[in-house]
Amino acid sequence: MSVTKDTSKSLNFGLLGLVIFLAVIVIWIGVRVFLPDVPTVFAGNQPDNLGVTDGKLHPCPSTPNCVNSQSTDAEHSIKPLTYKGNSIEAIAQLKDILNQQERTEIISGTDNYLYAQFTSHWMGFVDDVEFFVNENQGVIDVRSASRLGESDLGVNRERIETIRQEFQSN
């Protein structure tokens, strides 16, 4: 008879654990649906190494969740954007494109630099994205990096390629 009680208790704790897990998931989804702009524990902290130093964006870390047009290694390298006209027009065009993106906030910008944050929908991960108009080379260098985690499943590269397509078509 004690075996039956132990099995019953084990099933009850297992069921209770499943109910708690499902309740947490439902609450999380509710918060993300009704309060999508509320930062999550997955937002991380804004890096302190953003910006341009001596014409260079900060290099990517060794993790595969970053792309940088100034990188020389294949894993992180991505082509810069090309533009016509001047840097002010290019930045204005980029601002227009970024302002149309969901869950995107332009944090700062100048005549030749833009910094924006992209937030994922369900988990609230934040990626930091920078654009630097390199007038000497006639391109816009880009860097897109996840704040947290190891892999981004190609999201940063895909984001830049999508922005490239929109930028080239305008």
C-alpha angles and dihedrals in degrees: 000000000000090000089059092050092048091049091047092050090047091052091047093052091045091050092046090051091051092049091050091048092050091047091054090050092049092048091048092051091047092052092048092048098046100030105029094157095057109108116243132211085262094063093088123193127301108259118246094215099073125124137049124303119185090342093309134112115220112277120251119261118246091265118098094237097093139069126195128179090213093055119110098200118089095231094061102024122110130166117262120242117261122220142186124218122019135327094258091056091045092051091047090052091049091049090053091051094046093047088059093054118099118245092008127133126186104220102182142350147172134186090287107020138060130183120192137171122220118198123201115234107234106026100028097231111169125218122194115221126188133187122193122185104220100197092181090063097029094236141103110240115213137200124184119178138170115232096213138031137026105263130034095188088240095301096133094050092045091049093054092046090051091050089047091055092049092045093050093047094054 
